Amino acid sequence: MTARVFHVESPHSEDTVHIHIPEEKILFLGDSTSEDFFNDGYMDKNKLKALINVIESIDCQYCILGHTDPLTKSDLLHYLNTL
């Protein structure tokens, strides 16, 4: 099994990494979709858009966030585009 670990720009923090398991079509995002932990909960829309672009480019079916049940990629993208 392959685990691709890579840094991404995100609204949550500067040290965000994602883990993609291509064989399982799973993307682990942790808290990367959340507000800025270090900046009083600020949501940087430019960083959010960059994150959305990364998620859209990855061949995955399910996304695993830090504090919720797994979501399909399409459900997560729909939610993020409403923020």
JOPE-V850150 format. One record per residue. N is the residue number from 1. PSI is psi in whole degrees, 0 to 359 (999 if undefined). NEAR is the number of other ideal C-beta (glycine too) atoms within 8 Angstrom. Layout:
n=N psi=PSI near=NEAR
n=N psi=PSI near=NEAR
This chain:
n=1 psi=145 near=5
n=2 psi=137 near=6
n=3 psi=112 near=7
n=4 psi=114 near=8
n=5 psi=127 near=6
n=6 psi=149 near=7
n=7 psi=142 near=5
n=8 psi=153 near=11
n=9 psi=133 near=7
n=10 psi=160 near=12
n=11 psi=347 near=14
n=12 psi=311 near=12
n=13 psi=166 near=10
n=14 psi=345 near=3
n=15 psi=31 near=5
n=16 psi=134 near=13
n=17 psi=150 near=9
n=18 psi=157 near=13
n=19 psi=122 near=9
n=20 psi=128 near=12
n=21 psi=92 near=13
n=22 psi=321 near=8
n=23 psi=331 near=6
n=24 psi=354 near=6
n=25 psi=45 near=9
n=26 psi=139 near=11
n=27 psi=122 near=14
n=28 psi=122 near=10
n=29 psi=349 near=12
n=30 psi=227 near=10
n=31 psi=15 near=12
n=32 psi=337 near=13
n=33 psi=357 near=12
n=34 psi=170 near=8
n=35 psi=168 near=8
n=36 psi=110 near=12
n=37 psi=327 near=9
n=38 psi=1 near=4
n=39 psi=48 near=6
n=40 psi=34 near=4
n=41 psi=20 near=7
n=42 psi=138 near=8
n=43 psi=106 near=9
n=44 psi=109 near=8
n=45 psi=328 near=8
n=46 psi=318 near=6
n=47 psi=323 near=10
n=48 psi=316 near=14
n=49 psi=319 near=8
n=50 psi=319 near=11
n=51 psi=316 near=15
n=52 psi=317 near=11
n=53 psi=320 near=8
n=54 psi=312 near=11
n=55 psi=317 near=14
n=56 psi=327 near=7
n=57 psi=349 near=5
n=58 psi=134 near=9
n=59 psi=90 near=4
n=60 psi=158 near=10
n=61 psi=325 near=6
n=62 psi=146 near=11
n=63 psi=132 near=14
n=64 psi=115 near=8
n=65 psi=172 near=12
n=66 psi=328 near=7
n=67 psi=36 near=4
n=68 psi=171 near=5
n=69 psi=157 near=3
n=70 psi=146 near=6
n=71 psi=153 near=11
n=72 psi=156 near=8
n=73 psi=315 near=13
n=74 psi=321 near=6
n=75 psi=318 near=8
n=76 psi=313 near=13
n=77 psi=320 near=11
n=78 psi=313 near=8
n=79 psi=311 near=9
n=80 psi=326 near=12
n=81 psi=351 near=7
n=82 psi=349 near=5
n=83 psi=999 near=7
